[in-house]
Amino acid sequence: MLVSAAEMLKKAKAGHYAVGQFNINNLEWTKAVLLTAQENNSPVILGVSEGAGKYMAGYKTVVGMVNGMLEELNITVPVALHLDHGSYDACYKCIEAGFSSIMFDGSHYPIEENIEKTKELVKVCADKGISLEAEVGSIGGEEDGVIGMGECADPKECKAIADLGIDFLAAGIGNIHGKYPENWAGLSFETLDAIQQLTGEMPLVLHGGTGIPTDMIKKAIDLGVSKINVNTECQLSFAAATRKYVEEGKDQQGKGYDPRKLLAPGFEAIKETVKEKMEIFGSVGKA
């Protein structure tokens, strides 16, 4: 059964580890993440961006697939199904479809409007036992066509949003989505520390987990980050394994063209990547 992410992240914050949000893109992705979580006895958050939701034929399709897998694969670890960077409208669609957690990304609105809309969603989510993530200060890089430069959030604005009754907060600390450029300045731990001091118990979220060096990840966890989002890294490892299979001509041997065979190496590569991340984040054995 899907659960809200609130409980798992409170535990992570108290225990100084982080739970990974792994974005799903199709059946292989979902199955790989769920099996890896079960094998490593780790809580997990399945992230779905609006673009991925559309690609997978809508939010109800995603909910049906995930719920079916939890049952058929006997998944007993805590699993949250989370809308990633949701617009105001998408939040309502996902609540209706049966998601157990949503992120409202109001970071592009003026702060007053971000606060108003977040306030309204806090009420709706609380009534339904759904966890809510909000964002302050846009995260850099490109996500579904939105490009930001990796700004640092204003700690006072973070506190204003945190105080509305949300469950966890994404704050820009110089992190970006996708691959990091050569001249990336690194995470701003000063900003993170200032935000953490004002928001106290609130679990903080680090978006753009791909390509941040391990020591920085661990330092961020020490400073209150309890949820780390990973997407690009799984895509890269899936693509590399698939490319290798085709370049070695395996799709032309026997029934190597069968999608179950063709996608198997990529599936295993996702599992590897997810396991590696869970070990770095410290969530293994924490379910």
N, C-alpha and C positions, 0 to 999 in steps of 0.2 A: 504494500500500500504506500502511495506517495505521502511524504510528510512535508511540513513547512521546514524551511531552512533555519528558523530562529533558534531552535534548541541545539542543533548540531554546531552552530556557530558560537553560541554562548559557551558551550563546552570547549570548543577549540580555543576561544579567547582565554578562558580560565586555564587551559592546559598548555598554552603557548605553542600551538601548532596551527596549521591552516587546512581548511577543506578545499579541495580543488573543484572549480566549476569547469567541466569539460563540455565544450559546445558540440552538439550533435548535428549531423548533416544528413543522415540516412539510417537505414536499418543496421548496416555493418557497424557504423559509428556507435549507435546506441547499445548494441549487443556487446561490443568490445569494451565500452566504458563500464557497463553494468557487471559483466563477468569479472573484470579486473578489480572492481570495488569489492565484489563478493570474495574473490580469491585472496585479497589482501585485508579483508575484514575492515574496510575503510568506509566511512560515510562519503557520500558523493552528491554533487549537484549537476544535473544535466542542464546545460544552457541552450536556449533556442533563440536565435536572433529573428527579427521579423522576416528578413530575407530567407533564412533557412526554413522558417515556418511556412512561408509561401511555397518554397521549393518542395517541401514534404507534403504538399497538398492540403495545407491548412492545420490549424491548431488542434482541431478535434481528431484529425488523423494521427497527429503526434501523441496526443493523450492516449488514444486507443492502442497505439503500438507500444508505448512505454508500459501502460498498465498490463497489457497482455504479456509482455516480457517478464515483468516482475513476478507474475504468477507462473508462467511456463518454465522460467529458468530458476525458480525457487530463490529469488533474491530476498535475503533477510536483513541486509544492512540498510541504514536509513538512506533513502533516495528522495531528493527534491527535484521537481521539474520546474525550471525557472525561465521566465521570459527575460532575455538579455537586451538592454537598451530599448525598452519598450516606449513607444509613443503613448500618449494619453489614451487614444482609442484602442490601441493594441492591448493595453493593460486590461481594459474591460472585456475584450474578446477572449483573452486567456483566462480570466477569472471565470467567465461563463463556460469555457471549454473544459475546465477541470485542472488547470495548472495549480501547483501547491505553493508557488512562490513567484513573485514578479518584480521586475525592476522598472521603475518609472524614471526615464532619463529626461528630466526637465532642465538640464544644464544649459540648454541654448535659450531658455526663457529668461527674462529679467528675474532677479532673485525673488521679488514679491510674487510673481506669477508662479514660479517654481514652488514656493511655499504654499500658495493657495491650492494648487492642483494636488500637491503631495498630501496636504491635510485631508482633502476629500478622499483620496485613495486609502489613507490610513484607516479611516472609518470603515470603508467597504471591506478592506482586507481583514481587519480585526473581527468583524462580524462573521467572516467565513473561515477564520483560522489560517489565512494565507500570509506568508511572510512578505515583507516589502523592503526593497532596496531603493535608495534614492541616490542621485548624483549631483555633486557640486563641482564646478570647474571642469571644462571638457577634457576628456582623455584624448591624447594626440593620435595621429595615424589615421588610417581609413577604415571605417566599419560601415558596410552597406552604403558606401558613397558619401558618408559624412567624414570630412577631413578636419582634424584638429591638430594643434601644434604641441601638445603635451604641456599645457599650462599647469601652474600650481594653484590649487584652490585657496580661497580665503578662509582661514580657520574660523573666523567669526560667522561667516555664512554657513560653514559646516555645522557649527553648533546650533544655529537657528533651525536648520533642517533636521538635525539629529533630535532636537527637542520636540519634534512634532509627533513622535511615537512610532517612527519607522523602526525596522529591526536591524538593518545594517546599512552602512554608508560607503559609497564609492566617492573618493576624493582624488582629484588629479594631483599627482606629486611628481610630474615630469615623465610619467609612463605613457607609452603609446601602443596602439594596436598594430599588429603586423610585425615585419622585421625591423629591428632598430637600425637607424642610419649610423654610418661610421663616426659622425661627430656628435653622437648623443651624449648629453652631459651627465647621465646617470640619474638615479632617483634622488629627490630632495628629502633627505631624512629630517632636516630641520622643519620643513613643512609638516611632515608626517608626525613628528614629535609634538609640534604645536597643536595640531588637530586632535591628536590622541589626548593631550592634556585637557582640552576643552570638552571632548566628547566622552571621556571616562570609559564606562563599561561597553560602550557601543562597538560591536565588531566592525572593523574597517575592511574594505574590499580593494584589492589591487587588480586593475584591469590590465590587459596586455602582458600576461605572464611569460610569453614566448621571448626568449633571448635575454631576459634579465639574469645576470650572473648569480650563481647559487648563493654566494656570500651576501649579496644584496637582498635576495629573497629571505634569507634567514634573519637578517637584520630587520627587515620590514615586519616579519612575524614577531620578533622581539618587541617591536614598537606598536603592536596592536592589530596588525593585519591578520584576519582570520579566514579570509576567502580569497583565493587567487584564481583568476580566469585564464584558461588555456584553450586556444583554438588553433592558431596558425601552426604551432609545433606538430600537432597531430596531422594536420593537412600535409605538411612537408614530409613527415615520415611515411604517411600513406602513399603519397605521390612517388617518393623515391623507391619504395618497395615494389610498387606497381610497374614503374618504369623498368626496373631490373628484370622483373619477370618477363616483360614483353621483349626487352632487348636481348635476353637470353633465348628468345624464340620458344619459350615454354607454352605460349598460347597456341602454338602450331603443333605441339606434340600431343597425340591422343586426343582427349577431349579438353585440352587446356584452355579452350575458348569458353568453356562453361563458366558463367559468372561466379559460380561458387568456388571454382578453382582460380579464376583470374583475380578475384578480389581477396583471396585468402592471405597472400603475403602482406597486403596492405592492412588487412584486419589485424594480423599478428603484430605489425609494426605499431599500430595505434595502441594495442595492449601494452607493448613494451614502453612506449612513451608515457602512457598514463601511469604505469607502475613506477617508473623512474620519478615522475613528478610527485606521486603520493609519498614516496620515500623522502624526497627533499622537503615536502611540506610537513612531514611528520604525522600524517593521518593514518598510516598503516597500523592496524590493530586497535583503532580507536572507535570502532563501531559498537 
